[in-house]
Amino acid sequence: MTIPQLTTEQLRAARAAATEARRARADLKAKVRSGELTIGGALDAAAQDEILAHVKVVDLLKALPRVGEKRAALVMDRFDIAPNRRIRGLGRHQLAGLRAEFRDR
């Protein structure tokens, strides 16, 4: 199967869509980092938006205040979440575990 050749307009539209998606994901993490959005709110938003559902779980956890690489890895290990898992790939027990773990944030 060959890769289709895109027109200049199609390439420009694809780049714009990719940039918008990166900005939306960065905005979600910034809101979590600032405390404007809780982890539960972020998970709810990702459930409603396909673009936000592509955020890696580890990146979302590290956006939380006082959660770094080590604590994020411990939490993900406790709930049996793979290091490369994205929000949309989480199961209901994993989602419930994350909500319970960070209920006050």
N, CA, C and O atoms as a GROMACS GRO file, in nm:
protein
  420
    1MET      N    1   0.085  -0.118   0.000
    1MET     CA    2   0.000   0.000   0.000
    1MET      C    3   0.089   0.124   0.000
    1MET      O    4   0.180   0.136   0.082
    2THR      N    5   0.064   0.214  -0.090
    2THR     CA    6   0.144   0.335  -0.101
    2THR      C    7   0.080   0.447  -0.021
    2THR      O    8  -0.041   0.449   0.003
    3ILE      N    9   0.164   0.537   0.019
    3ILE     CA   10   0.116   0.654   0.094
    3ILE      C   11   0.056   0.752  -0.006
    3ILE      O   12   0.119   0.784  -0.107
    4PRO      N   13  -0.065   0.800   0.022
    4PRO     CA   14  -0.128   0.892  -0.073
    4PRO      C   15  -0.054   1.027  -0.075
    4PRO      O   16  -0.006   1.074   0.028
    5GLN      N   17  -0.048   1.086  -0.191
    5GLN     CA   18   0.012   1.218  -0.206
    5GLN      C   19  -0.094   1.323  -0.174
    5GLN      O   20  -0.202   1.324  -0.233
    6LEU      N   21  -0.061   1.410  -0.081
    6LEU     CA   22  -0.156   1.514  -0.041
    6LEU      C   23  -0.125   1.644  -0.112
    6LEU      O   24  -0.010   1.675  -0.142
    7THR      N   25  -0.229   1.719  -0.138
    7THR     CA   26  -0.211   1.850  -0.198
    7THR      C   27  -0.158   1.947  -0.094
    7THR      O   28  -0.156   1.916   0.025
    8THR      N   29  -0.114   2.061  -0.139
    8THR     CA   30  -0.062   2.163  -0.048
    8THR      C   31  -0.168   2.205   0.053
    8THR      O   32  -0.138   2.224   0.171
    9GLU      N   33  -0.292   2.219   0.007
    9GLU     CA   34  -0.400   2.259   0.099
    9GLU      C   35  -0.426   2.150   0.202
    9GLU      O   36  -0.451   2.179   0.319
   10GLN      N   37  -0.421   2.025   0.158
   10GLN     CA   38  -0.443   1.914   0.252
   10GLN      C   39  -0.332   1.906   0.356
   10GLN      O   40  -0.358   1.881   0.473
   11LEU      N   41  -0.209   1.928   0.313
   11LEU     CA   42  -0.097   1.929   0.407
   11LEU      C   43  -0.111   2.043   0.507
   11LEU      O   44  -0.089   2.024   0.626
   12ARG      N   45  -0.148   2.158   0.459
   12ARG     CA   46  -0.166   2.275   0.546
   12ARG      C   47  -0.277   2.250   0.647
   12ARG      O   48  -0.264   2.285   0.764
   13ALA      N   49  -0.387   2.189   0.602
   13ALA     CA   50  -0.499   2.159   0.692
   13ALA      C   51  -0.458   2.054   0.796
   13ALA      O   52  -0.496   2.063   0.913
   14ALA      N   53  -0.381   1.955   0.754
   14ALA     CA   54  -0.335   1.852   0.847
   14ALA      C   55  -0.242   1.910   0.952
   14ALA      O   56  -0.252   1.876   1.070
   15ARG      N   57  -0.151   1.998   0.909
   15ARG     CA   58  -0.061   2.064   1.006
   15ARG      C   59  -0.139   2.150   1.104
   15ARG      O   60  -0.110   2.149   1.224
   16ALA      N   61  -0.238   2.223   1.054
   16ALA     CA   62  -0.319   2.308   1.142
   16ALA      C   63  -0.397   2.223   1.242
   16ALA      O   64  -0.407   2.260   1.359
   17ALA      N   65  -0.451   2.112   1.197
   17ALA     CA   66  -0.526   2.024   1.287
   17ALA      C   67  -0.433   1.964   1.393
   17ALA      O   68  -0.472   1.953   1.509
   18ALA      N   69  -0.313   1.925   1.354
   18ALA     CA   70  -0.217   1.869   1.450
   18ALA      C   71  -0.175   1.973   1.552
   18ALA      O   72  -0.162   1.943   1.670
   19THR      N   73  -0.153   2.096   1.506
   19THR     CA   74  -0.115   2.204   1.598
   19THR      C   75  -0.228   2.232   1.696
   19THR      O   76  -0.203   2.251   1.815
   20GLU      N   77  -0.350   2.236   1.648
   20GLU     CA   78  -0.465   2.260   1.735
   20GLU      C   79  -0.480   2.150   1.838
   20GLU      O   80  -0.512   2.177   1.954
   21ALA      N   81  -0.457   2.026   1.798
   21ALA     CA   82  -0.466   1.912   1.890
   21ALA      C   83  -0.360   1.923   1.998
   21ALA      O   84  -0.389   1.900   2.116
   22ARG      N   85  -0.237   1.957   1.960
   22ARG     CA   86  -0.130   1.972   2.060
   22ARG      C   87  -0.162   2.084   2.158
   22ARG      O   88  -0.136   2.072   2.277
   23ARG      N   89  -0.218   2.192   2.106
   23ARG     CA   90  -0.255   2.305   2.195
   23ARG      C   91  -0.365   2.265   2.292
   23ARG      O   92  -0.361   2.302   2.410
   24ALA      N   93  -0.463   2.190   2.245
   24ALA     CA   94  -0.574   2.147   2.332
   24ALA      C   95  -0.522   2.055   2.443
   24ALA      O   96  -0.562   2.067   2.558
   25ARG      N   97  -0.431   1.963   2.407
   25ARG     CA   98  -0.375   1.873   2.509
   25ARG      C   99  -0.288   1.949   2.607
   25ARG      O  100  -0.292   1.921   2.727
   26ALA      N  101  -0.210   2.044   2.559
   26ALA     CA  102  -0.127   2.126   2.647
   26ALA      C  103  -0.213   2.211   2.740
   26ALA      O  104  -0.179   2.230   2.856
   27ASP      N  105  -0.324   2.261   2.688
   27ASP     CA  106  -0.416   2.342   2.770
   27ASP      C  107  -0.478   2.258   2.881
   27ASP      O  108  -0.492   2.305   2.994
   28LEU      N  109  -0.514   2.135   2.851
   28LEU     CA  110  -0.569   2.046   2.953
   28LEU      C  111  -0.467   2.025   3.065
   28LEU      O  112  -0.502   2.035   3.183
   29LYS      N  113  -0.343   1.997   3.029
   29LYS     CA  114  -0.239   1.975   3.130
   29LYS      C  115  -0.210   2.102   3.208
   29LYS      O  116  -0.183   2.096   3.328
   30ALA      N  117  -0.214   2.218   3.143
   30ALA     CA  118  -0.192   2.345   3.212
   30ALA      C  119  -0.302   2.373   3.312
   30ALA      O  120  -0.275   2.424   3.421
   31LYS      N  121  -0.426   2.341   3.278
   31LYS     CA  122  -0.537   2.361   3.372
   31LYS      C  123  -0.524   2.269   3.492
   31LYS      O  124  -0.555   2.309   3.604
   32VAL      N  125  -0.479   2.147   3.470
   32VAL     CA  126  -0.456   2.054   3.583
   32VAL      C  127  -0.342   2.107   3.668
   32VAL      O  128  -0.351   2.105   3.791
   33ARG      N  129  -0.236   2.153   3.606
   33ARG     CA  130  -0.119   2.204   3.678
   33ARG      C  131  -0.155   2.325   3.764
   33ARG      O  132  -0.105   2.338   3.876
   34SER      N  133  -0.241   2.412   3.713
   34SER     CA  134  -0.279   2.533   3.787
   34SER      C  135  -0.385   2.507   3.893
   34SER      O  136  -0.412   2.594   3.976
   35GLY      N  137  -0.446   2.390   3.891
   35GLY     CA  138  -0.551   2.360   3.988
   35GLY      C  139  -0.689   2.400   3.941
   35GLY      O  140  -0.787   2.381   4.013
   36GLU      N  141  -0.698   2.454   3.821
   36GLU     CA  142  -0.827   2.495   3.765
   36GLU      C  143  -0.914   2.374   3.734
   36GLU      O  144  -1.037   2.384   3.733
   37LEU      N  145  -0.850   2.261   3.710
   37LEU     CA  146  -0.920   2.138   3.674
   37LEU      C  147  -0.864   2.023   3.758
   37LEU      O  148  -0.743   2.010   3.773
   38THR      N  149  -0.952   1.943   3.813
   38THR     CA  150  -0.909   1.827   3.891
   38THR      C  151  -0.878   1.711   3.797
   38THR      O  152  -0.908   1.716   3.678
   39ILE      N  153  -0.819   1.607   3.852
   39ILE     CA  154  -0.790   1.489   3.770
   39ILE      C  155  -0.921   1.426   3.721
   39ILE      O  156  -0.929   1.379   3.608
   40GLY      N  157  -1.022   1.426   3.806
   40GLY     CA  158  -1.153   1.375   3.766
   40GLY      C  159  -1.213   1.457   3.653
   40GLY      O  160  -1.272   1.402   3.560
   41GLY      N  161  -1.199   1.587   3.663
   41GLY     CA  162  -1.248   1.675   3.557
   41GLY      C  163  -1.174   1.654   3.426
   41GLY      O  164  -1.233   1.657   3.319
   42ALA      N  165  -1.043   1.631   3.437
   42ALA     CA  166  -0.963   1.605   3.317
   42ALA      C  167  -1.003   1.473   3.252
   42ALA      O  168  -1.011   1.463   3.130
   43LEU      N  169  -1.028   1.372   3.334
   43LEU     CA  170  -1.070   1.243   3.281
   43LEU      C  171  -1.208   1.253   3.216
   43LEU      O  172  -1.234   1.192   3.113
   44ASP      N  173  -1.297   1.331   3.278
   44ASP     CA  174  -1.429   1.353   3.219
   44ASP      C  175  -1.419   1.426   3.085
   44ASP      O  176  -1.487   1.391   2.988
   45ALA      N  177  -1.334   1.529   3.082
   45ALA     CA  178  -1.316   1.605   2.958
   45ALA      C  179  -1.260   1.515   2.847
   45ALA      O  180  -1.301   1.525   2.732
   46ALA      N  181  -1.167   1.427   2.884
   46ALA     CA  182  -1.108   1.337   2.785
   46ALA      C  183  -1.210   1.235   2.735
   46ALA      O  184  -1.201   1.189   2.621
   47ALA      N  185  -1.305   1.199   2.820
   47ALA     CA  186  -1.408   1.104   2.778
   47ALA      C  187  -1.501   1.166   2.674
   47ALA      O  188  -1.560   1.095   2.592
   48GLN      N  189  -1.513   1.298   2.677
   48GLN     CA  190  -1.602   1.368   2.584
   48GLN      C  191  -1.532   1.417   2.458
   48GLN      O  192  -1.598   1.447   2.358
   49ASP      N  193  -1.399   1.426   2.461
   49ASP     CA  194  -1.325   1.485   2.350
   49ASP      C  195  -1.217   1.387   2.302
   49ASP      O  196  -1.128   1.349   2.378
   50GLU      N  197  -1.226   1.348   2.177
   50GLU     CA  198  -1.132   1.250   2.120
   50GLU      C  199  -0.988   1.302   2.119
   50GLU      O  200  -0.894   1.224   2.134
   51ILE      N  201  -0.971   1.431   2.102
   51ILE     CA  202  -0.835   1.488   2.101
   51ILE      C  203  -0.773   1.478   2.239
   51ILE      O  204  -0.657   1.440   2.252
   52LEU      N  205  -0.849   1.512   2.343
   52LEU     CA  206  -0.796   1.506   2.480
   52LEU      C  207  -0.776   1.362   2.526
   52LEU      O  208  -0.695   1.336   2.615
   53ALA      N  209  -0.846   1.269   2.466
   53ALA     CA  210  -0.832   1.128   2.502
   53ALA      C  211  -0.695   1.073   2.465
   53ALA      O  212  -0.656   0.966   2.511
   54HIS      N  213  -0.621   1.146   2.381
   54HIS     CA  214  -0.488   1.102   2.339
   54HIS      C  215  -0.377   1.146   2.434
   54HIS      O  216  -0.260   1.119   2.406
   55VAL      N  217  -0.410   1.213   2.543
   55VAL     CA  218  -0.308   1.254   2.641
   55VAL      C  219  -0.255   1.129   2.711
   55VAL      O  220  -0.332   1.043   2.752
   56LYS      N  221  -0.123   1.120   2.724
   56LYS     CA  222  -0.066   1.007   2.797
   56LYS      C  223  -0.096   1.022   2.945
   56LYS      O  224  -0.090   1.132   2.999
   57VAL      N  225  -0.129   0.912   3.009
   57VAL     CA  226  -0.165   0.913   3.150
   57VAL      C  227  -0.049   0.966   3.234
   57VAL      O  228  -0.070   1.045   3.326
   58VAL      N  229   0.072   0.923   3.204
   58VAL     CA  230   0.188   0.967   3.282
   58VAL      C  231   0.205   1.119   3.272
   58VAL      O  232   0.241   1.182   3.372
   59ASP      N  233   0.181   1.177   3.156
   59ASP     CA  234   0.191   1.322   3.141
   59ASP      C  235   0.083   1.395   3.220
   59ASP      O  236   0.109   1.500   3.278
   60LEU      N  237  -0.036   1.339   3.223
   60LEU     CA  238  -0.144   1.398   3.301
   60LEU      C  239  -0.110   1.393   3.450
   60LEU      O  240  -0.131   1.491   3.522
   61LEU      N  241  -0.060   1.281   3.496
   61LEU     CA  242  -0.024   1.268   3.637
   61LEU      C  243   0.090   1.363   3.675
   61LEU      O  244   0.087   1.424   3.782
   62LYS      N  245   0.189   1.376   3.588
   62LYS     CA  246   0.300   1.465   3.618
   62LYS      C  247   0.260   1.611   3.615
   62LYS      O  248   0.332   1.696   3.667
   63ALA      N  249   0.145   1.642   3.555
   63ALA     CA  250   0.094   1.779   3.554
   63ALA      C  251   0.035   1.817   3.691
   63ALA      O  252   0.021   1.935   3.722
   64LEU      N  253   0.001   1.716   3.771
   64LEU     CA  254  -0.053   1.744   3.903
   64LEU      C  255   0.055   1.802   3.994
   64LEU      O  256   0.171   1.763   3.984
   65PRO      N  257   0.018   1.895   4.080
   65PRO     CA  258   0.115   1.947   4.176
   65PRO      C  259   0.168   1.835   4.267
   65PRO      O  260   0.091   1.750   4.312
   66ARG      N  261   0.296   1.837   4.293
   66ARG     CA  262   0.364   1.744   4.382
   66ARG      C  263   0.363   1.599   4.332
   66ARG      O  264   0.377   1.505   4.410
   67VAL      N  265   0.345   1.582   4.202
   67VAL     CA  266   0.356   1.450   4.141
   67VAL      C  267   0.464   1.459   4.034
   67VAL      O  268   0.450   1.532   3.936
   68GLY      N  269   0.569   1.384   4.054
   68GLY     CA  270   0.679   1.382   3.959
   68GLY      C  271   0.687   1.247   3.891
   68GLY      O  272   0.594   1.167   3.894
   69GLU      N  273   0.801   1.224   3.830
   69GLU     CA  274   0.824   1.101   3.755
   69GLU      C  275   0.809   0.978   3.844
   69GLU      O  276   0.745   0.880   3.805
   70LYS      N  277   0.866   0.983   3.962
   70LYS     CA  278   0.866   0.866   4.051
   70LYS      C  279   0.726   0.834   4.103
   70LYS      O  280   0.682   0.719   4.097
   71ARG      N  281   0.656   0.933   4.154
   71ARG     CA  282   0.522   0.908   4.208
   71ARG      C  283   0.425   0.867   4.098
   71ARG      O  284   0.340   0.781   4.118
   72ALA      N  285   0.438   0.929   3.982
   72ALA     CA  286   0.351   0.891   3.869
   72ALA      C  287   0.374   0.744   3.833
   72ALA      O  288   0.279   0.671   3.807
   73ALA      N  289   0.501   0.702   3.833
   73ALA     CA  290   0.532   0.562   3.801
   73ALA      C  291   0.476   0.468   3.907
   73ALA      O  292   0.427   0.360   3.874
   74LEU      N  293   0.484   0.507   4.034
   74LEU     CA  294   0.430   0.424   4.142
   74LEU      C  295   0.279   0.409   4.131
   74LEU      O  296   0.225   0.299   4.146
   75VAL      N  297   0.210   0.520   4.104
   75VAL     CA  298   0.064   0.517   4.091
   75VAL      C  299   0.024   0.432   3.972
   75VAL      O  300  -0.069   0.352   3.980
   76MET      N  301   0.093   0.450   3.861
   76MET     CA  302   0.059   0.373   3.742
   76MET      C  303   0.086   0.224   3.762
   76MET      O  304   0.011   0.140   3.712
   77ASP      N  305   0.191   0.193   3.835
   77ASP     CA  306   0.220   0.053   3.864
   77ASP      C  307   0.114  -0.007   3.956
   77ASP      O  308   0.072  -0.121   3.938
   78ARG      N  309   0.070   0.071   4.055
   78ARG     CA  310  -0.032   0.023   4.148
   78ARG      C  311  -0.163  -0.009   4.078
   78ARG      O  312  -0.232  -0.104   4.115
   79PHE      N  313  -0.198   0.069   3.979
   79PHE     CA  314  -0.324   0.046   3.907
   79PHE      C  315  -0.304  -0.031   3.777
   79PHE      O  316  -0.395  -0.041   3.695
   80ASP      N  317  -0.184  -0.086   3.760
   80ASP     CA  318  -0.152  -0.170   3.645
   80ASP      C  319  -0.177  -0.096   3.513
   80ASP      O  320  -0.242  -0.149   3.422
   81ILE      N  321  -0.123   0.026   3.504
   81ILE     CA  322  -0.134   0.107   3.383
   81ILE      C  323   0.002   0.107   3.314
   81ILE      O  324   0.103   0.139   3.376
   82ALA      N  325   0.005   0.070   3.189
   82ALA     CA  326   0.130   0.066   3.112
   82ALA      C  327   0.187   0.208   3.097
   82ALA      O  328   0.111   0.304   3.090
   83PRO      N  329   0.320   0.220   3.091
   83PRO     CA  330   0.382   0.353   3.081
   83PRO      C  331   0.342   0.433   2.956
   83PRO      O  332   0.346   0.556   2.958
   84ASN      N  333   0.305   0.366   2.850
   84ASN     CA  334   0.270   0.437   2.727
   84ASN      C  335   0.118   0.449   2.707
   84ASN      O  336   0.074   0.488   2.599
   85ARG      N  337   0.040   0.417   2.808
   85ARG     CA  338  -0.107   0.418   2.798
   85ARG      C  339  -0.159   0.560   2.788
   85ARG      O  340  -0.110   0.652   2.854
   86ARG      N  341  -0.258   0.577   2.704
   86ARG     CA  342  -0.326   0.706   2.692
   86ARG      C  343  -0.459   0.698   2.766
   86ARG      O  344  -0.507   0.589   2.797
   87ILE      N  345  -0.519   0.813   2.792
   87ILE     CA  346  -0.641   0.818   2.874
   87ILE      C  347  -0.750   0.730   2.815
   87ILE      O  348  -0.820   0.660   2.888
   88ARG      N  349  -0.766   0.734   2.684
   88ARG     CA  350  -0.876   0.659   2.624
   88ARG      C  351  -0.856   0.508   2.635
   88ARG      O  352  -0.951   0.433   2.613
   89GLY      N  353  -0.738   0.462   2.667
   89GLY     CA  354  -0.712   0.320   2.680
   89GLY      C  355  -0.727   0.267   2.822
   89GLY      O  356  -0.700   0.150   2.847
   90LEU      N  357  -0.771   0.352   2.913
   90LEU     CA  358  -0.786   0.309   3.052
   90LEU      C  359  -0.917   0.232   3.071
   90LEU      O  360  -1.018   0.263   3.008
   91GLY      N  361  -0.913   0.134   3.158
   91GLY     CA  362  -1.033   0.060   3.193
   91GLY      C  363  -1.108   0.129   3.305
   91GLY      O  364  -1.058   0.224   3.365
   92ARG      N  365  -1.227   0.081   3.333
   92ARG     CA  366  -1.310   0.148   3.435
   92ARG      C  367  -1.249   0.138   3.574
   92ARG      O  368  -1.264   0.230   3.653
   93HIS      N  369  -1.181   0.028   3.605
   93HIS     CA  370  -1.119   0.014   3.737
   93HIS      C  371  -0.997   0.106   3.749
   93HIS      O  372  -0.971   0.160   3.856
   94GLN      N  373  -0.925   0.122   3.641
   94GLN     CA  374  -0.810   0.212   3.642
   94GLN      C  375  -0.856   0.357   3.657
   94GLN      O  376  -0.796   0.434   3.732
   95LEU      N  377  -0.963   0.393   3.586
   95LEU     CA  378  -1.018   0.528   3.600
   95LEU      C  379  -1.067   0.554   3.743
   95LEU      O  380  -1.041   0.660   3.800
   96ALA      N  381  -1.137   0.456   3.799
   96ALA     CA  382  -1.186   0.471   3.936
   96ALA      C  383  -1.071   0.481   4.034
   96ALA      O  384  -1.078   0.558   4.130
   97GLY      N  385  -0.966   0.405   4.012
   97GLY     CA  386  -0.849   0.410   4.100
   97GLY      C  387  -0.781   0.545   4.095
   97GLY      O  388  -0.743   0.598   4.200
   98LEU      N  389  -0.765   0.601   3.977
   98LEU     CA  390  -0.703   0.733   3.965
   98LEU      C  391  -0.789   0.841   4.030
   98LEU      O  392  -0.738   0.931   4.097
   99ARG      N  393  -0.920   0.831   4.010
   99ARG     CA  394  -1.010   0.929   4.074
   99ARG      C  395  -1.001   0.921   4.226
   99ARG      O  396  -0.999   1.024   4.294
  100ALA      N  397  -0.997   0.800   4.280
  100ALA     CA  398  -0.989   0.782   4.426
  100ALA      C  399  -0.854   0.828   4.479
  100ALA      O  400  -0.848   0.890   4.586
  101GLU      N  401  -0.748   0.801   4.407
  101GLU     CA  402  -0.613   0.837   4.451
  101GLU      C  403  -0.596   0.989   4.462
  101GLU      O  404  -0.531   1.039   4.554
  102PHE      N  405  -0.655   1.062   4.367
  102PHE     CA  406  -0.637   1.207   4.361
  102PHE      C  407  -0.769   1.280   4.380
  102PHE      O  408  -0.794   1.382   4.316
  103ARG      N  409  -0.854   1.227   4.467
  103ARG     CA  410  -0.987   1.284   4.488
  103ARG      C  411  -0.984   1.429   4.533
  103ARG      O  412  -1.068   1.508   4.490
  104ASP      N  413  -0.890   1.467   4.616
  104ASP     CA  414  -0.885   1.602   4.671
  104ASP      C  415  -0.810   1.701   4.581
  104ASP      O  416  -0.793   1.817   4.619
  105ARG      N  417  -0.767   1.657   4.465
  105ARG     CA  418  -0.693   1.749   4.377
  105ARG      C  419  -0.772   1.782   4.255
  105ARG      O  420  -0.725   1.857   4.170
   0.00000   0.00000   0.00000
